Amino acid sequence: MALNMPDYDAERAAFRWDPPARFNFARDVIDRWAGHEPALNALHWIDDHGHEVKRTYAEISTRSRQLCNVLAAAGVQRGDLVIVMLPREIAWWEVLAACLRMGVVAAPGTIQLAPKDLAYRIAAAKAVAVVTDAKNAHKFETADHAGHALRLKLVVGGPRKGWTDYESSVAAASDAFEAADTAPEDDALCYFTSGTTGLPKMTIQTQGYGLAHRITGHYWLDLKPGDVHWNISDTGWAKAAWSSYFGPWNCGATIFVHHTEVFDPKQELAVLAKCPINTLCGAPTIYRMFVLEDLSAFAFPHLRHCVGAGEPLNPEVIETWRDATGLTIRDGYGQTESVLLCASFPCLEPRLGSMGKPSPGIELAVVDDDGLPLPPKREGDVAVLARPKRAPGLFKEYRGDAERTAKSFRGDWYLTGDRAYVDEDGYFWFVGRADDVILSAGYRIGPFEVESALIEHPAVAESAVVSSPDGTRGEVVKAFVVLAPGFEPGEDLARALQDHVKNVTAPYKYPRKIEFVDKLPKTVSGKIRRIELREKEWAGHGKH
């Protein structure tokens, strides 16, 4: 089958990033497909109970316009922010389409967020509305008691006292709504991303980000109209924007969705075998779990292309999957702050363990402390050329944090926060994070958030959190804990601390490993030396 990019060098040379003066993703992409091919499916949704729903681009267009009228009637206006915390419900795709259409900023979040997380986000982002499902509405009710006024609370999955029912209100609304005439640089999305210190920061992406993900969908996912693409990702993460929204819909592809509460690798392999899925995207953790199953028991007759992102994928996993399926998993690299920056594109010779080569339209380099590109085989900071012309899909700012925004740039380069080197043939090789952020099973976890949760427990006098190697998740959260007087270390206390973290913040952040210590290494000024603990954890693992 012909590739979207048969010649890497030729496509790189010919690519031009020249977005239109006015752009609205809902109007100019979703509505365009709806007008050209009314029967073209945008979504193919199934769950664990035998339910199956298909939605065309035309139906997504209509439903999003109805939802716009529901939001507008509640006083939600262009430039306002709406927090969206939904599992893989069809409503998630409709809500994002409506927000984009209105020029309203959507702030997606994982359903694992706790009331404390939500209270912070509502206040920090000055949210005017929230959308969630019946199982998670109580979290917002707790957060709402903190004194945050909301104009609208929409609940999916049935009526609830104090909430507006999503289904009935959308069904009753008019489908006449004119899209906001937005510009590519207008705000569209707000992702809360974890950093080394402090609470999560607000990463602002624009309408042009949606358009720039054509790079992701066309070149890396290799999608065409009518293809069925499955991205196994939580809706709260930017990866869903990449491969469960903008990438496929730019290309007129159908997004496959399996709505399940618990990830079961055997069940997901059965879904992959049964359903007409052409292309697959998953975090390395998912592929690691897949190859532990008996792959000879499955056949994937429709599958032609596989990609992975979130962290480097082990060469042995790629080889095992290729031996079983005949397909090579193609790594891709990028961030919440960007579109696809670098990948093992289908036309390239794969080098297992490599990040691949830079995307068309992206000038990527490994730079030194002065912002100068380094020669091959020299480790440095991964950087994107951002000036004088902004790179396609590069984030606008960390809202409310001008200092952090400024620190992300070195000269004309945006620093990704990752370390790597380039080989003589232009392939990039990931080395590790430049900071203390932990990347576990596709989740980005800041040590400060976990340490803050731990310190709330009376048994904890002090703690330091770092990454620790893990065969399945790549790395996991490990906490070094100094106990308060009167407490004794032990397995029961370790479990109690883990449960405590799960209860006060999003459960995915909890420390899977806990080590009790008498003291923590510190600098002369009293700062904890996480790097010392991290290097000890990773000794012999070839990282950090």
RAMOJO-V12064 format. One record per pair of residues at least 12 apart in sequence whose C-alpha atoms are under 7 Angstrom apart, sorted by the first residue. I is the first residue (numbers start at 1). J is the second residue. D is the distance in whole Angstrom. If there is no record, write none. Layout:
BEGIN
i=I j=J d=D
i=I j=J d=D
END
This chain:
BEGIN
i=3 j=222 d=7
i=4 j=218 d=6
i=4 j=219 d=6
i=4 j=222 d=6
i=5 j=219 d=6
i=5 j=347 d=7
i=6 j=347 d=6
i=7 j=347 d=7
i=8 j=347 d=7
i=11 j=360 d=7
i=12 j=360 d=5
i=12 j=361 d=7
i=15 j=360 d=6
i=15 j=361 d=6
i=16 j=361 d=7
i=17 j=361 d=6
i=17 j=392 d=7
i=21 j=183 d=6
i=21 j=184 d=7
i=22 j=181 d=6
i=22 j=182 d=6
i=22 j=183 d=4
i=22 j=184 d=6
i=23 j=181 d=7
i=23 j=182 d=6
i=23 j=183 d=5
i=23 j=184 d=5
i=23 j=207 d=7
i=24 j=100 d=7
i=24 j=101 d=7
i=24 j=181 d=7
i=24 j=182 d=6
i=24 j=207 d=6
i=25 j=100 d=6
i=25 j=207 d=7
i=25 j=210 d=6
i=25 j=211 d=7
i=26 j=97 d=6
i=26 j=100 d=6
i=26 j=101 d=5
i=27 j=101 d=7
i=27 j=179 d=6
i=29 j=250 d=6
i=30 j=57 d=6
i=30 j=61 d=6
i=31 j=58 d=7
i=31 j=61 d=6
i=33 j=57 d=6
i=33 j=252 d=7
i=34 j=57 d=5
i=34 j=58 d=4
i=38 j=56 d=7
i=38 j=57 d=7
i=38 j=58 d=6
i=39 j=56 d=6
i=40 j=56 d=5
i=40 j=57 d=6
i=40 j=226 d=7
i=41 j=54 d=7
i=41 j=55 d=6
i=41 j=56 d=4
i=41 j=57 d=6
i=41 j=254 d=6
i=42 j=55 d=6
i=42 j=56 d=5
i=42 j=57 d=5
i=42 j=253 d=7
i=42 j=254 d=5
i=42 j=255 d=6
i=43 j=55 d=5
i=43 j=56 d=7
i=43 j=254 d=5
i=43 j=255 d=5
i=43 j=256 d=6
i=44 j=254 d=7
i=44 j=255 d=6
i=44 j=256 d=5
i=44 j=257 d=6
i=45 j=256 d=6
i=45 j=257 d=5
i=45 j=258 d=6
i=46 j=257 d=6
i=46 j=258 d=5
i=46 j=259 d=6
i=47 j=258 d=6
i=47 j=259 d=5
i=47 j=260 d=6
i=48 j=260 d=6
i=60 j=94 d=6
i=62 j=175 d=6
i=63 j=94 d=7
i=64 j=94 d=5
i=64 j=95 d=7
i=64 j=97 d=6
i=64 j=98 d=5
i=65 j=98 d=6
i=65 j=175 d=5
i=65 j=176 d=6
i=65 j=177 d=6
i=66 j=170 d=6
i=66 j=173 d=5
i=66 j=174 d=5
i=66 j=175 d=4
i=67 j=98 d=6
i=67 j=170 d=5
i=68 j=98 d=5
i=68 j=102 d=7
i=69 j=173 d=6
i=69 j=174 d=7
i=70 j=169 d=7
i=70 j=170 d=7
i=70 j=173 d=7
i=74 j=151 d=6
i=74 j=152 d=6
i=75 j=151 d=7
i=76 j=128 d=7
i=77 j=104 d=7
i=78 j=102 d=6
i=78 j=103 d=5
i=78 j=104 d=5
i=79 j=103 d=6
i=79 j=104 d=5
i=79 j=105 d=6
i=80 j=104 d=5
i=80 j=105 d=6
i=80 j=128 d=7
i=81 j=104 d=6
i=81 j=105 d=5
i=81 j=106 d=6
i=81 j=107 d=7
i=81 j=127 d=5
i=81 j=128 d=6
i=82 j=105 d=6
i=82 j=106 d=5
i=82 j=107 d=6
i=82 j=127 d=6
i=82 j=128 d=6
i=82 j=129 d=5
i=82 j=130 d=5
i=83 j=106 d=6
i=83 j=107 d=5
i=83 j=108 d=6
i=83 j=127 d=7
i=83 j=129 d=6
i=83 j=130 d=5
i=83 j=131 d=6
i=84 j=106 d=7
i=84 j=107 d=6
i=84 j=108 d=5
i=84 j=109 d=6
i=84 j=130 d=6
i=84 j=131 d=5
i=84 j=132 d=6
i=85 j=108 d=6
i=85 j=109 d=5
i=85 j=110 d=6
i=85 j=111 d=6
i=85 j=131 d=6
i=85 j=132 d=5
i=85 j=236 d=7
i=86 j=111 d=6
i=86 j=132 d=5
i=86 j=133 d=6
i=87 j=111 d=6
i=87 j=235 d=6
i=88 j=235 d=6
i=88 j=259 d=5
i=89 j=259 d=7
i=100 j=188 d=6
i=101 j=179 d=5
i=101 j=180 d=6
i=102 j=179 d=6
i=102 j=180 d=5
i=103 j=180 d=6
i=103 j=182 d=7
i=103 j=188 d=7
i=104 j=188 d=7
i=105 j=187 d=6
i=105 j=188 d=5
i=105 j=189 d=5
i=105 j=190 d=7
i=106 j=188 d=6
i=106 j=189 d=5
i=106 j=190 d=6
i=107 j=189 d=6
i=107 j=190 d=5
i=107 j=191 d=6
i=108 j=191 d=7
i=108 j=236 d=5
i=109 j=236 d=4
i=109 j=237 d=7
i=110 j=234 d=7
i=110 j=235 d=6
i=110 j=236 d=4
i=110 j=237 d=7
i=112 j=506 d=5
i=112 j=507 d=6
i=113 j=505 d=7
i=113 j=506 d=4
i=114 j=139 d=7
i=114 j=504 d=7
i=114 j=505 d=5
i=114 j=506 d=5
i=115 j=139 d=5
i=115 j=140 d=6
i=115 j=142 d=6
i=115 j=143 d=5
i=116 j=143 d=7
i=116 j=504 d=7
i=116 j=505 d=7
i=117 j=505 d=6
i=118 j=140 d=7
i=118 j=143 d=6
i=119 j=143 d=5
i=119 j=144 d=7
i=119 j=146 d=7
i=123 j=148 d=7
i=128 j=150 d=5
i=128 j=151 d=5
i=128 j=152 d=7
i=129 j=150 d=5
i=129 j=151 d=6
i=129 j=152 d=5
i=129 j=153 d=6
i=130 j=152 d=7
i=130 j=153 d=5
i=130 j=154 d=6
i=131 j=153 d=6
i=131 j=154 d=5
i=131 j=155 d=6
i=132 j=154 d=7
i=132 j=155 d=5
i=132 j=156 d=6
i=133 j=155 d=5
i=133 j=156 d=4
i=133 j=157 d=6
i=134 j=155 d=6
i=134 j=156 d=6
i=134 j=157 d=6
i=134 j=158 d=7
i=154 j=166 d=6
i=183 j=207 d=7
i=184 j=206 d=6
i=184 j=207 d=5
i=184 j=208 d=4
i=185 j=206 d=5
i=185 j=207 d=6
i=185 j=208 d=6
i=186 j=206 d=5
i=186 j=207 d=6
i=187 j=204 d=7
i=187 j=205 d=6
i=187 j=206 d=4
i=187 j=207 d=6
i=188 j=205 d=6
i=188 j=206 d=5
i=188 j=207 d=5
i=189 j=204 d=6
i=189 j=205 d=5
i=189 j=206 d=6
i=190 j=202 d=6
i=190 j=203 d=5
i=190 j=204 d=5
i=190 j=205 d=6
i=191 j=203 d=5
i=191 j=204 d=7
i=194 j=444 d=6
i=194 j=445 d=6
i=194 j=446 d=5
i=195 j=437 d=6
i=195 j=446 d=5
i=196 j=435 d=6
i=196 j=436 d=6
i=196 j=437 d=6
i=196 j=446 d=5
i=196 j=447 d=6
i=196 j=448 d=6
i=197 j=448 d=5
i=198 j=448 d=6
i=199 j=449 d=7
i=201 j=398 d=6
i=202 j=398 d=5
i=202 j=399 d=5
i=203 j=337 d=7
i=203 j=395 d=7
i=203 j=397 d=6
i=203 j=398 d=5
i=203 j=399 d=7
i=204 j=395 d=6
i=204 j=396 d=6
i=204 j=397 d=6
i=204 j=398 d=6
i=204 j=399 d=7
i=205 j=395 d=5
i=205 j=396 d=6
i=206 j=396 d=7
i=208 j=393 d=6
i=209 j=393 d=4
i=210 j=246 d=5
i=212 j=339 d=7
i=212 j=392 d=6
i=212 j=393 d=5
i=213 j=242 d=7
i=213 j=246 d=6
i=213 j=247 d=5
i=213 j=339 d=6
i=214 j=247 d=6
i=214 j=250 d=6
i=215 j=340 d=7
i=216 j=247 d=5
i=216 j=339 d=7
i=216 j=340 d=5
i=217 j=247 d=4
i=217 j=248 d=5
i=217 j=250 d=7
i=217 j=251 d=7
i=218 j=251 d=7
i=219 j=345 d=7
i=220 j=343 d=7
i=220 j=345 d=5
i=220 j=346 d=7
i=223 j=248 d=7
i=223 j=251 d=6
i=223 j=253 d=6
i=224 j=251 d=6
i=224 j=252 d=6
i=224 j=253 d=6
i=225 j=251 d=6
i=225 j=252 d=4
i=225 j=253 d=5
i=226 j=252 d=6
i=226 j=253 d=5
i=226 j=254 d=6
i=227 j=253 d=5
i=227 j=254 d=6
i=227 j=278 d=6
i=228 j=253 d=6
i=228 j=254 d=5
i=228 j=255 d=6
i=228 j=256 d=6
i=228 j=276 d=7
i=228 j=277 d=5
i=228 j=278 d=5
i=228 j=279 d=7
i=229 j=253 d=7
i=229 j=254 d=6
i=229 j=255 d=5
i=229 j=256 d=6
i=229 j=277 d=6
i=229 j=278 d=6
i=229 j=279 d=5
i=229 j=280 d=6
i=230 j=255 d=6
i=230 j=256 d=5
i=230 j=257 d=7
i=230 j=277 d=7
i=230 j=279 d=6
i=230 j=280 d=5
i=230 j=281 d=6
i=231 j=243 d=6
i=231 j=244 d=6
i=231 j=280 d=6
i=231 j=281 d=5
i=231 j=282 d=6
i=232 j=281 d=6
i=232 j=282 d=5
i=233 j=282 d=7
i=238 j=336 d=5
i=265 j=289 d=6
i=265 j=290 d=6
i=266 j=293 d=7
i=272 j=300 d=7
i=273 j=298 d=6
i=273 j=299 d=6
i=273 j=300 d=5
i=276 j=302 d=6
i=277 j=302 d=6
i=277 j=303 d=6
i=278 j=302 d=5
i=278 j=303 d=4
i=278 j=304 d=6
i=278 j=305 d=7
i=279 j=303 d=6
i=279 j=304 d=6
i=279 j=305 d=5
i=279 j=306 d=6
i=280 j=305 d=6
i=280 j=306 d=5
i=280 j=307 d=6
i=281 j=306 d=6
i=281 j=307 d=5
i=281 j=308 d=6
i=282 j=307 d=7
i=282 j=308 d=5
i=282 j=309 d=7
i=283 j=308 d=5
i=283 j=309 d=5
i=283 j=310 d=6
i=283 j=441 d=7
i=283 j=442 d=6
i=284 j=308 d=6
i=284 j=309 d=7
i=284 j=311 d=7
i=284 j=313 d=5
i=285 j=441 d=5
i=285 j=472 d=6
i=285 j=473 d=5
i=288 j=317 d=6
i=288 j=472 d=6
i=289 j=472 d=7
i=291 j=317 d=7
i=291 j=320 d=7
i=291 j=321 d=6
i=295 j=324 d=6
i=296 j=324 d=7
i=305 j=327 d=7
i=306 j=327 d=7
i=306 j=328 d=7
i=306 j=329 d=5
i=306 j=330 d=6
i=307 j=329 d=5
i=307 j=330 d=4
i=307 j=331 d=6
i=308 j=329 d=6
i=308 j=330 d=6
i=308 j=331 d=5
i=308 j=332 d=6
i=309 j=331 d=6
i=309 j=332 d=5
i=309 j=333 d=6
i=310 j=442 d=5
i=312 j=353 d=6
i=313 j=353 d=6
i=314 j=353 d=6
i=315 j=352 d=5
i=315 j=353 d=5
i=330 j=344 d=5
i=330 j=345 d=7
i=331 j=343 d=6
i=331 j=344 d=5
i=331 j=355 d=6
i=332 j=344 d=6
i=332 j=355 d=6
i=333 j=355 d=6
i=337 j=394 d=6
i=337 j=395 d=5
i=338 j=393 d=5
i=338 j=394 d=5
i=338 j=395 d=6
i=339 j=393 d=5
i=339 j=394 d=7
i=340 j=359 d=7
i=341 j=358 d=6
i=341 j=359 d=5
i=341 j=362 d=6
i=342 j=355 d=6
i=342 j=356 d=6
i=342 j=357 d=5
i=342 j=358 d=4
i=342 j=359 d=5
i=343 j=355 d=6
i=343 j=356 d=4
i=343 j=357 d=5
i=343 j=358 d=6
i=343 j=359 d=7
i=344 j=356 d=4
i=344 j=357 d=6
i=354 j=427 d=7
i=354 j=428 d=6
i=354 j=429 d=5
i=355 j=427 d=7
i=355 j=428 d=5
i=355 j=429 d=6
i=355 j=430 d=7
i=356 j=427 d=5
i=356 j=428 d=6
i=357 j=426 d=6
i=357 j=427 d=5
i=357 j=428 d=6
i=361 j=392 d=7
i=362 j=391 d=6
i=363 j=384 d=6
i=363 j=385 d=5
i=364 j=383 d=6
i=364 j=384 d=5
i=364 j=385 d=6
i=365 j=382 d=6
i=365 j=383 d=5
i=365 j=384 d=7
i=366 j=380 d=5
i=366 j=381 d=5
i=366 j=382 d=5
i=366 j=383 d=6
i=366 j=420 d=7
i=366 j=421 d=6
i=367 j=380 d=5
i=367 j=381 d=5
i=367 j=382 d=7
i=367 j=383 d=7
i=368 j=380 d=6
i=368 j=381 d=7
i=371 j=410 d=6
i=371 j=411 d=6
i=371 j=413 d=7
i=376 j=421 d=7
i=376 j=422 d=5
i=376 j=423 d=5
i=376 j=424 d=6
i=377 j=421 d=5
i=377 j=422 d=6
i=377 j=423 d=5
i=378 j=421 d=6
i=379 j=419 d=7
i=379 j=420 d=5
i=379 j=421 d=5
i=380 j=419 d=5
i=380 j=420 d=6
i=380 j=421 d=6
i=381 j=415 d=7
i=381 j=417 d=7
i=381 j=418 d=6
i=381 j=419 d=5
i=381 j=420 d=6
i=382 j=415 d=6
i=382 j=416 d=6
i=382 j=417 d=7
i=382 j=418 d=6
i=382 j=419 d=6
i=382 j=420 d=6
i=383 j=413 d=6
i=383 j=414 d=5
i=383 j=415 d=5
i=383 j=416 d=6
i=384 j=413 d=5
i=384 j=414 d=5
i=384 j=415 d=7
i=385 j=412 d=6
i=385 j=413 d=5
i=385 j=414 d=6
i=386 j=412 d=6
i=386 j=413 d=5
i=386 j=414 d=6
i=387 j=412 d=5
i=417 j=433 d=6
i=417 j=434 d=5
i=417 j=435 d=7
i=418 j=432 d=6
i=418 j=433 d=4
i=418 j=434 d=5
i=419 j=431 d=5
i=419 j=432 d=5
i=419 j=433 d=6
i=419 j=434 d=6
i=431 j=543 d=6
i=432 j=543 d=6
i=432 j=544 d=6
i=436 j=466 d=7
i=438 j=466 d=7
i=438 j=467 d=5
i=438 j=477 d=7
i=439 j=475 d=7
i=440 j=473 d=6
i=440 j=474 d=6
i=440 j=475 d=5
i=440 j=476 d=5
i=441 j=473 d=5
i=441 j=474 d=7
i=445 j=509 d=6
i=447 j=465 d=5
i=447 j=466 d=6
i=450 j=509 d=6
i=450 j=510 d=7
i=451 j=463 d=6
i=451 j=464 d=6
i=451 j=465 d=6
i=453 j=501 d=6
i=453 j=504 d=7
i=454 j=497 d=7
i=454 j=501 d=6
i=459 j=483 d=6
i=459 j=484 d=5
i=459 j=487 d=6
i=460 j=481 d=7
i=460 j=482 d=6
i=460 j=483 d=5
i=460 j=484 d=5
i=461 j=482 d=6
i=461 j=483 d=5
i=461 j=484 d=5
i=462 j=481 d=6
i=462 j=482 d=5
i=462 j=483 d=7
i=463 j=479 d=7
i=463 j=480 d=5
i=463 j=481 d=4
i=463 j=482 d=6
i=464 j=479 d=6
i=464 j=480 d=5
i=464 j=481 d=7
i=464 j=530 d=7
i=465 j=477 d=7
i=465 j=478 d=6
i=465 j=479 d=4
i=465 j=480 d=6
i=466 j=478 d=5
i=466 j=479 d=7
i=466 j=530 d=6
i=466 j=534 d=6
i=467 j=534 d=6
i=468 j=537 d=6
i=468 j=538 d=7
i=469 j=538 d=6
i=476 j=512 d=7
i=477 j=510 d=7
i=477 j=511 d=5
i=477 j=512 d=6
i=477 j=513 d=7
i=478 j=511 d=5
i=478 j=512 d=6
i=478 j=513 d=5
i=478 j=514 d=6
i=479 j=511 d=6
i=479 j=513 d=6
i=479 j=514 d=5
i=479 j=515 d=6
i=480 j=514 d=6
i=480 j=515 d=5
i=480 j=516 d=6
i=480 j=517 d=6
i=481 j=515 d=6
i=481 j=516 d=5
i=481 j=517 d=6
i=482 j=516 d=6
i=482 j=517 d=5
i=482 j=518 d=6
i=482 j=519 d=6
i=489 j=516 d=6
i=494 j=514 d=6
i=498 j=510 d=6
i=498 j=511 d=6
END
